[in-house]
Amino acid sequence: MAPVALGVLVSGRGSNLQSIIDAIESDRLDAHIAVVVSNKRDAFGLDRARSHGIKTVFLDPKSYKEQSNSREAYDRAVLDVLQVHGVELVILAGYMKIVTSVLIDAYEGRTMNIHPSLLPSFPGLAAQRQALDWGAKVSGCTVHFVTEGVDEGPIILQASVPILEDDTVETLSVRILEHEHRIYPEAIQLYAEGRLAIDGRRTRIVESVKREV
């Protein structure tokens, strides 16, 4: 089966993007990154991509803010870029924009995100702070398919991280990030192998299902 064509959306430093690039270059991931798109001109993730010869595109949200449906208009522009580059699977990697139905419908069951908590606990922003404030004993990270509900899509993989008594947001975030870098490429590889089947709220890991290429 042909390597899956990825379109990666980033807003910041792109450490998860780097983990995906590393997995591809070490032959642990049957994929190639067709394009990296950012809503931030100075996102370091763009520099990471360029250093590996990957096509990058910056789309400025300010160019669309005068439109009454600015979020949807912006996502139509993103969608155009993804489709021009033949993207099959969309990867959100520190992408700090809520994705609208324009993208979700076009890539239904083909958009992944990673979140720094054990969903459904602590969705949304500042998940590590939420976990500490609630006195949780365990946190972690979750790779899930993207739906219109924020961090509500079917879960693909999770990894747990114990919360230590002296943890801060920073120390907890560092330990969670190590697991993010491991399980995100693993989840994408399961997709590449045609082994992910969405069944309602569940994602089942199966022997094999047909993947269109």
Secondary structure by P-SEA (a helix, b strand, c coil): cccbbbbbbbcccaaaaaaaaaaaaaccccccccbbbbcccccaaaaaaaaabbbbbbbbccccccccaaaaaaaaaaaaaaaaacccbbbbccccccccccccccccccbbbbcccccccccccaaaaaaaaacccccbbbbbbbccccccccccbbbbbbbcccccaaaaaaaaaaaaacaaaaaaaaaaacccccccccccccccccccc
